[in-house]
Amino acid sequence: MAIAVLDALDNARTQWYHVTAIVIAGMGFFTDAYDLFCISTVSKLLGRLYYFNPNSPKPGKLPQDVNNLVTGVALVGTLSGQLFFGWLGDKLGRKKVYGVTLIMMVVCAICSGLSFGATARGVMGTLCFFRFWLGFGIGGDYPLSATIMSEYANKSTRGAFIAAVFAMQGVGIIFAGLVSMILSKIFLGFYDAPPYKFDDFSPVFSTQPEADYLWRIVLMLGALPAILTFYWRMKMPETGRYTALIEGNAKQAAVDMGRVLEIEIQDEQDKLAQFKAANNYSLLSQEFWGRHGKHLIGTSTTWFLLDIAFYSQNLTQKDIFPAMGLIHKDFQMNALREVFETSRAMFIIALCGTFPGYWFTVALIEKLGRFKIQLLGFFMMTIFMLIIGIKYDYLRENGHGAVFGALYGLTFFFANFGPNSTTFVLPAELFPTRVRSTCHAISAASGKAGAIVAAFGVQTYTLDGSTKKIREAMFFLAATNFLGFFFTFLVTETKGRSLEEISGEDGGDGNSPAYTPAAAVPAGDVSMTRQASRRNEAVQGDQ
């Protein structure tokens, strides 16, 4: 049972429109990553500006609860937005909701930089308010971008295309460090100041008043890439799969996808009834949980465990770098210099460790498969974090900062050439069209629950730079990765199969690679028998 528009999408050659879709969806993830991670480059600056104590031997610092809120409230918003917009994407359509998320990101990124208040509490409260709604918009981009890309892509390169969209997160993380580094360097050129602990000056002079503009500009620039792609996002047609299988309009789906793929497609409206009869069940039905429950548990648990480690690494860099001697101590620098050195270290780690991992996944996901890459990533992250935890004193006290940087960078590499990419790809492929966006949203929201654990839990272990607490955090993160390795066995490999084969929407069970016994083919059709035989051999070879 097949519909011409679905076959056309599955077997389409890779063309310019696929590249355009990757860029349009990917720029959303660029914005997401920039907005979520740029706060780490300026959070210490906020402490110097708004919590200065002239009697303290160290610069001002955000109180622990305020720090956790400033860095973590966007993650709470993201979790909420994922669930809301994911559900809405299945109810109203992917395209109708897609533009709303982008508008929210633009408005709230700008408003975050305009945070106002007569007191430190007022400014932080306003900032947290806008960053919550910024996260809400970001949350919607996760299920919608993944679902749109999976439903547009052909089956031979679908994993690479979805991974390429997600790889723009790596570019966003790089730019979060790069933009902060460049702007802080420019500000330093105009407004240099002595370090905090300098005999001839009061500590108050080490925090430049002009630095209050710096963090605002860094946050507001997150709106720029979203603005640039809004027009093109609105020009994208609804996905053919949603139009045909959910709206029941095969004719419109054929017209839309024929224009996109530059071919003529038959509508075959009469075949839709067969699909609807085979897939007319809801998320909470017994049939869904019988077919897909194990997979949903697998995608949700692995993403939850992965994000505890991934966000812990990203959010705690600012605390671990000075503890390891990769940047100067806070009292040895002025405010702008601290932003510059923190951003530079984050940029180097992202460029050398984070960024390559994403693109290794793009290059190899259709060769190795999602399952193997995810297992490899969880395993290697466990190993490297164990090494850092066990040898932390040695790395810290003997001046082996470069070795620590290499080990820390490798954990980022295998996070991205591993579960950080595959946990995004798999939920976009495993579930039927009717609930695909919702199931991806549930999986992604589970991930953000892990990120919240990182922001409000793990981060408290690194704030004061305590060796004992940082070691404990590393052991905990190694344990979460080890659990992720085992929960990966709840998901199945999806490479090389159509979305309908994987989900069972074609009438199969969706739990194993498609297999057609030769005996099931009509005896008179020799060509079909040969095709079935070749497919069986290919499947057995993969297994």
Secondary structure, DSSP 8 states (H G I E B T S, - for coil): ---HHHHHHHH----HHHHHHHHHHHHHHHHHHHHHHTHHHHHHHHHHHHS--TT-SS-----HHHHHHHHHHHHHHHHHHHHHHHHHHHHH-HHHHHHHHHHHHHHHHHHHHT---SSHHHHHHHHHHHHHHHHHHHHHHHHHHHHHHHHHS-TTTHHHHHHHHHHHHHHHHHHHHHHHHHHHHHHHHHS----SS-TTS-GGGGS-TTHHHHHHHHHHGGGHHHHHHHHHHHHS---HHIIIIIS--HHHHHHHHHHHHTS-----GGGHHHHHHHS---TTSHHHHHHHHHHHHHHHHHHHHHHHHHHHHHHHHHHHHHHTTSS--GGGS-HHHHHHHHHHHHHHHIIIIIHHHHHHHHHHHHHH-HHHHHHHHHHHHHHHHHHHHHTHHHHHHTT-HHHHHHHHHHHHHHHHTTHHHHHHHTHHHHS-GGGHHHHHHHHHHHHHHHHHHHHHTGGGGTTT--HHHHHHHHHHHHHHHHHHHHHGGGS---TTS-HHHHHTTTSS-SSS-----GGGS-TT-HHHHHHHHHHHHHHHHH-
